[in-house]
Amino acid sequence: MNRNSNKLTVPEAKAAMERFKMEAANEVGVNLKEGYNGDLTSRQAGSVGGQMVKKMIEAYENSIK
């Protein structure tokens, strides 16, 4: 049984998600680097994740209009 629910089902989506994450980080002023970013504060990581969710919600809302 695969317990890793964070794996992307479509391997090609990984590059798109990386670009999306970098774009969101840039928008909130967090400097991400390729690879490991474990040195980020919780606040920085949360702001990147929050920006990603905000953009996904906006995209969804625009698609249903």
C-alpha positions in Angstrom: 0.0 0.0 0.0 1.4 3.4 -1.0 1.1 5.8 1.9 2.7 8.8 0.2 -0.2 11.0 -0.8 2.0 13.8 -1.9 3.2 12.0 -5.0 2.1 13.5 -8.3 0.2 10.9 -10.4 1.4 12.4 -13.7 5.2 12.6 -13.8 5.2 15.4 -16.3 3.3 17.5 -13.7 6.4 17.7 -11.5 8.1 20.3 -13.7 4.9 22.4 -13.9 4.4 22.3 -10.1 8.1 23.4 -9.6 7.6 26.4 -12.0 4.3 27.2 -10.2 6.0 27.1 -6.8 8.9 29.3 -8.0 6.4 31.8 -9.4 4.4 31.9 -6.2 7.6 32.3 -4.1 8.8 35.2 -6.3 5.4 36.9 -5.9 5.7 36.8 -2.1 9.4 37.7 -2.0 10.8 34.4 -0.9 14.0 33.3 -2.6 13.8 29.6 -3.5 16.6 27.7 -4.9 16.6 24.5 -7.0 16.5 21.4 -4.8 16.5 21.5 -1.1 14.9 24.5 0.7 14.9 23.2 4.2 16.5 26.4 5.5 13.3 28.4 4.9 11.4 29.6 8.0 7.9 28.3 8.6 6.6 31.7 7.8 8.3 31.8 4.4 7.2 28.2 3.5 3.7 29.1 4.6 3.6 32.2 2.5 4.6 30.3 -0.6 2.0 27.6 0.0 -0.6 30.2 0.8 0.1 32.1 -2.4 -0.1 28.8 -4.4 -3.6 28.1 -2.9 -4.7 31.6 -3.6 -3.7 31.4 -7.2 -5.4 27.9 -7.6 -8.6 29.3 -6.1 -8.5 32.3 -8.4 -7.9 30.0 -11.4 -10.9 27.8 -10.4 -13.2 30.8 -9.9 -12.3 32.2 -13.3 -12.9 28.8 -15.0 -16.5 28.6 -13.7 -17.6 32.1 -14.8 
